Amino acid sequence: MRTKTFMQTFIAAGLLLGCGILVSCNFSVNGIVTADTTNEDTVSIQITSTPSTTPIMEEDSVVEAEESVEEVQSYSRKDIVGIYDTEDYDRFCFDADGTGSAGILGSLNFTSFDYFIEGDEIVVVWGDGSQMRLKIKDGGKAVYSEDDDLMFYKEE
Protein backbone atom coordinates (compact mmCIF):
# COMPACT_ATOMS: atom_id res chain seq x y z
CA MET A 1 0.00 0.00 0.00
CA ARG A 2 2.88 2.36 0.76
CA THR A 3 4.37 1.72 -2.68
CA LYS A 4 1.08 2.70 -4.32
CA THR A 5 0.83 5.90 -2.24
CA PHE A 6 4.46 6.74 -3.01
CA MET A 7 3.92 6.22 -6.75
CA GLN A 8 0.77 8.37 -6.73
CA THR A 9 2.65 11.15 -4.90
CA PHE A 10 5.58 10.83 -7.29
CA ILE A 11 3.31 11.05 -10.35
CA ALA A 12 1.38 14.01 -8.91
CA ALA A 13 4.64 15.88 -8.22
CA GLY A 14 5.82 15.15 -11.77
CA LEU A 15 2.57 16.45 -13.25
CA LEU A 16 2.77 19.65 -11.20
CA LEU A 17 6.37 20.19 -12.27
CA GLY A 18 5.47 19.52 -15.91
CA CYS A 19 2.56 21.98 -15.80
CA GLY A 20 4.84 24.59 -14.26
CA ILE A 21 7.30 24.20 -17.11
CA LEU A 22 4.54 24.48 -19.73
CA VAL A 23 3.07 27.64 -18.17
CA SER A 24 6.32 29.55 -17.76
CA CYS A 25 7.60 31.52 -20.73
CA ASN A 26 10.30 34.06 -21.47
CA PHE A 27 10.13 36.97 -23.87
CA SER A 28 11.91 40.22 -24.47
CA VAL A 29 10.29 43.49 -25.45
CA ASN A 30 11.72 46.80 -26.59
CA GLY A 31 9.39 49.02 -24.63
CA ILE A 32 7.38 49.15 -21.44
CA VAL A 33 5.51 46.18 -19.98
CA THR A 34 2.70 46.94 -17.49
CA ALA A 35 0.91 44.21 -15.55
CA ASP A 36 -2.40 44.89 -13.77
CA THR A 37 -4.31 42.47 -11.54
CA THR A 38 -8.05 43.18 -11.66
CA ASN A 39 -9.04 40.27 -9.43
CA GLU A 40 -7.35 37.12 -8.18
CA ASP A 41 -8.07 35.21 -11.42
CA THR A 42 -7.25 37.83 -14.08
CA VAL A 43 -3.93 39.44 -14.94
CA SER A 44 -3.82 42.05 -17.69
CA ILE A 45 -0.50 42.69 -19.45
CA GLN A 46 -0.01 45.74 -21.64
CA ILE A 47 3.04 46.18 -23.87
CA THR A 48 3.91 49.67 -25.07
CA SER A 49 6.66 49.79 -27.64
CA THR A 50 9.21 52.56 -27.85
CA PRO A 51 10.69 53.73 -31.15
CA SER A 52 13.95 51.99 -31.88
CA THR A 53 16.83 53.37 -33.89
CA THR A 54 18.64 50.04 -34.05
CA PRO A 55 17.57 47.46 -36.62
CA ILE A 56 15.60 44.53 -35.27
CA MET A 57 17.65 42.01 -37.25
CA GLU A 58 21.24 42.37 -38.22
CA GLU A 59 22.38 41.46 -41.71
CA ASP A 60 24.28 38.34 -40.49
CA SER A 61 21.15 36.82 -38.97
CA VAL A 62 19.22 37.30 -42.22
CA VAL A 63 21.89 35.38 -44.14
CA GLU A 64 21.75 32.51 -41.62
CA ALA A 65 17.96 32.31 -41.94
CA GLU A 66 18.15 32.13 -45.73
CA GLU A 67 20.72 29.32 -45.60
CA SER A 68 18.60 27.20 -43.24
CA VAL A 69 15.56 27.11 -45.56
CA GLU A 70 15.18 23.65 -47.09
CA GLU A 71 14.75 23.46 -50.83
CA VAL A 72 11.68 21.48 -51.90
CA GLN A 73 12.50 19.03 -54.65
CA SER A 74 10.34 19.38 -57.72
CA TYR A 75 9.14 16.28 -59.53
CA SER A 76 7.62 15.67 -62.96
CA ARG A 77 5.14 13.07 -64.20
CA LYS A 78 7.91 10.87 -65.57
CA ASP A 79 9.38 10.64 -62.03
CA ILE A 80 6.23 9.11 -60.54
CA VAL A 81 4.63 7.14 -63.38
CA GLY A 82 3.93 3.62 -62.16
CA ILE A 83 2.00 1.46 -59.72
CA TYR A 84 2.08 2.13 -55.97
CA ASP A 85 0.75 -0.37 -53.39
CA THR A 86 0.35 -0.48 -49.60
CA GLU A 87 0.74 -3.49 -47.35
CA ASP A 88 -3.08 -3.51 -47.07
CA TYR A 89 -3.43 -3.96 -50.88
CA ASP A 90 -4.55 -0.40 -51.65
CA ARG A 91 -3.27 0.73 -55.04
CA PHE A 92 -2.61 3.94 -56.98
CA CYS A 93 -1.68 3.83 -60.69
CA PHE A 94 -0.23 6.99 -62.26
CA ASP A 95 -0.03 7.30 -66.06
CA ALA A 96 2.22 9.66 -68.02
CA ASP A 97 -0.76 11.61 -69.46
CA GLY A 98 -1.87 12.93 -66.03
CA THR A 99 -4.57 10.35 -65.40
CA GLY A 100 -4.64 7.47 -62.98
CA SER A 101 -6.75 5.03 -61.03
CA ALA A 102 -7.15 3.96 -57.42
CA GLY A 103 -8.62 0.89 -55.81
CA ILE A 104 -7.90 -2.30 -53.94
CA LEU A 105 -5.54 -4.85 -55.45
CA GLY A 106 -7.52 -7.78 -56.88
CA SER A 107 -10.77 -5.81 -57.11
CA LEU A 108 -12.43 -5.09 -60.43
CA ASN A 109 -13.64 -1.68 -59.15
CA PHE A 110 -11.19 1.16 -59.66
CA THR A 111 -11.81 4.90 -59.51
CA SER A 112 -10.31 7.09 -62.23
CA PHE A 113 -8.79 10.49 -61.51
CA ASP A 114 -6.67 13.25 -63.00
CA TYR A 115 -3.52 14.43 -61.26
CA PHE A 116 -0.86 17.09 -61.37
CA ILE A 117 2.33 17.69 -59.42
CA GLU A 118 3.11 20.67 -57.18
CA GLY A 119 6.69 20.57 -55.88
CA ASP A 120 6.92 17.38 -53.83
CA GLU A 121 3.19 16.59 -53.82
CA ILE A 122 0.82 14.80 -56.16
CA VAL A 123 -2.58 16.49 -56.28
CA VAL A 124 -5.26 13.92 -57.17
CA VAL A 125 -8.47 15.42 -58.62
CA TRP A 126 -11.41 13.04 -58.32
CA GLY A 127 -14.39 13.03 -60.71
CA ASP A 128 -16.51 15.15 -58.35
CA GLY A 129 -13.84 17.88 -58.23
CA SER A 130 -12.57 17.08 -54.74
CA GLN A 131 -8.82 16.86 -54.26
CA MET A 132 -6.40 14.71 -52.31
CA ARG A 133 -2.71 15.40 -51.75
CA LEU A 134 -0.04 12.70 -51.68
CA LYS A 135 3.47 13.53 -50.46
CA ILE A 136 6.26 12.16 -52.70
CA LYS A 137 8.91 10.31 -50.66
CA ASP A 138 12.25 8.62 -51.35
CA GLY A 139 12.81 10.28 -54.72
CA GLY A 140 9.54 9.01 -56.17
CA LYS A 141 9.78 5.44 -54.85
CA ALA A 142 6.94 6.02 -52.38
CA VAL A 143 3.99 8.34 -51.82
CA TYR A 144 2.33 9.12 -48.49
CA SER A 145 -1.34 9.88 -47.88
CA GLU A 146 -1.81 11.99 -44.75
CA ASP A 147 -5.60 11.57 -45.01
CA ASP A 148 -5.39 7.79 -44.63
CA ASP A 149 -1.95 7.62 -42.95
CA LEU A 150 -0.83 5.14 -45.63
CA MET A 151 2.52 4.75 -47.38
CA PHE A 152 2.30 3.52 -50.99
CA TYR A 153 5.45 1.88 -52.40
CA LYS A 154 6.28 1.84 -56.11
CA GLU A 155 6.49 -1.53 -57.84
CA GLU A 156 9.85 -2.17 -59.48
C-alpha positions as CSV (number, residue, x, y, z in Angstrom):
1,M,0.0,0.0,0.0
2,R,2.9,2.4,0.8
3,T,4.4,1.7,-2.7
4,K,1.1,2.7,-4.3
5,T,0.8,5.9,-2.2
6,F,4.5,6.7,-3.0
7,M,3.9,6.2,-6.8
8,Q,0.8,8.4,-6.7
9,T,2.6,11.2,-4.9
10,F,5.6,10.8,-7.3
11,I,3.3,11.0,-10.4
12,A,1.4,14.0,-8.9
13,A,4.6,15.9,-8.2
14,G,5.8,15.1,-11.8
15,L,2.6,16.5,-13.2
16,L,2.8,19.7,-11.2
17,L,6.4,20.2,-12.3
18,G,5.5,19.5,-15.9
19,C,2.6,22.0,-15.8
20,G,4.8,24.6,-14.3
21,I,7.3,24.2,-17.1
22,L,4.5,24.5,-19.7
23,V,3.1,27.6,-18.2
24,S,6.3,29.5,-17.8
25,C,7.6,31.5,-20.7
26,N,10.3,34.1,-21.5
27,F,10.1,37.0,-23.9
28,S,11.9,40.2,-24.5
29,V,10.3,43.5,-25.4
30,N,11.7,46.8,-26.6
31,G,9.4,49.0,-24.6
32,I,7.4,49.2,-21.4
33,V,5.5,46.2,-20.0
34,T,2.7,46.9,-17.5
35,A,0.9,44.2,-15.5
36,D,-2.4,44.9,-13.8
37,T,-4.3,42.5,-11.5
38,T,-8.0,43.2,-11.7
39,N,-9.0,40.3,-9.4
40,E,-7.3,37.1,-8.2
41,D,-8.1,35.2,-11.4
42,T,-7.3,37.8,-14.1
43,V,-3.9,39.4,-14.9
44,S,-3.8,42.0,-17.7
45,I,-0.5,42.7,-19.4
46,Q,0.0,45.7,-21.6
47,I,3.0,46.2,-23.9
48,T,3.9,49.7,-25.1
49,S,6.7,49.8,-27.6
50,T,9.2,52.6,-27.9
51,P,10.7,53.7,-31.1
52,S,13.9,52.0,-31.9
53,T,16.8,53.4,-33.9
54,T,18.6,50.0,-34.0
55,P,17.6,47.5,-36.6
56,I,15.6,44.5,-35.3
57,M,17.7,42.0,-37.2
58,E,21.2,42.4,-38.2
59,E,22.4,41.5,-41.7
60,D,24.3,38.3,-40.5
61,S,21.2,36.8,-39.0
62,V,19.2,37.3,-42.2
63,V,21.9,35.4,-44.1
64,E,21.8,32.5,-41.6
65,A,18.0,32.3,-41.9
66,E,18.2,32.1,-45.7
67,E,20.7,29.3,-45.6
68,S,18.6,27.2,-43.2
69,V,15.6,27.1,-45.6
70,E,15.2,23.7,-47.1
71,E,14.7,23.5,-50.8
72,V,11.7,21.5,-51.9
73,Q,12.5,19.0,-54.7
74,S,10.3,19.4,-57.7
75,Y,9.1,16.3,-59.5
76,S,7.6,15.7,-63.0
77,R,5.1,13.1,-64.2
78,K,7.9,10.9,-65.6
79,D,9.4,10.6,-62.0
80,I,6.2,9.1,-60.5
81,V,4.6,7.1,-63.4
82,G,3.9,3.6,-62.2
83,I,2.0,1.5,-59.7
84,Y,2.1,2.1,-56.0
85,D,0.8,-0.4,-53.4
86,T,0.3,-0.5,-49.6
87,E,0.7,-3.5,-47.3
88,D,-3.1,-3.5,-47.1
89,Y,-3.4,-4.0,-50.9
90,D,-4.5,-0.4,-51.6
91,R,-3.3,0.7,-55.0
92,F,-2.6,3.9,-57.0
93,C,-1.7,3.8,-60.7
94,F,-0.2,7.0,-62.3
95,D,0.0,7.3,-66.1
96,A,2.2,9.7,-68.0
97,D,-0.8,11.6,-69.5
98,G,-1.9,12.9,-66.0
99,T,-4.6,10.3,-65.4
100,G,-4.6,7.5,-63.0
101,S,-6.8,5.0,-61.0
102,A,-7.1,4.0,-57.4
103,G,-8.6,0.9,-55.8
104,I,-7.9,-2.3,-53.9
105,L,-5.5,-4.8,-55.4
106,G,-7.5,-7.8,-56.9
107,S,-10.8,-5.8,-57.1
108,L,-12.4,-5.1,-60.4
109,N,-13.6,-1.7,-59.2
110,F,-11.2,1.2,-59.7
111,T,-11.8,4.9,-59.5
112,S,-10.3,7.1,-62.2
113,F,-8.8,10.5,-61.5
114,D,-6.7,13.2,-63.0
115,Y,-3.5,14.4,-61.3
116,F,-0.9,17.1,-61.4
117,I,2.3,17.7,-59.4
118,E,3.1,20.7,-57.2
119,G,6.7,20.6,-55.9
120,D,6.9,17.4,-53.8
121,E,3.2,16.6,-53.8
122,I,0.8,14.8,-56.2
123,V,-2.6,16.5,-56.3
124,V,-5.3,13.9,-57.2
125,V,-8.5,15.4,-58.6
126,W,-11.4,13.0,-58.3
127,G,-14.4,13.0,-60.7
128,D,-16.5,15.2,-58.3
129,G,-13.8,17.9,-58.2
130,S,-12.6,17.1,-54.7
131,Q,-8.8,16.9,-54.3
132,M,-6.4,14.7,-52.3
133,R,-2.7,15.4,-51.8
134,L,0.0,12.7,-51.7
135,K,3.5,13.5,-50.5
136,I,6.3,12.2,-52.7
137,K,8.9,10.3,-50.7
138,D,12.3,8.6,-51.4
139,G,12.8,10.3,-54.7
140,G,9.5,9.0,-56.2
141,K,9.8,5.4,-54.8
142,A,6.9,6.0,-52.4
143,V,4.0,8.3,-51.8
144,Y,2.3,9.1,-48.5
145,S,-1.3,9.9,-47.9
146,E,-1.8,12.0,-44.7
147,D,-5.6,11.6,-45.0
148,D,-5.4,7.8,-44.6
149,D,-1.9,7.6,-42.9
150,L,-0.8,5.1,-45.6
151,M,2.5,4.8,-47.4
152,F,2.3,3.5,-51.0
153,Y,5.5,1.9,-52.4
154,K,6.3,1.8,-56.1
155,E,6.5,-1.5,-57.8
156,E,9.8,-2.2,-59.5
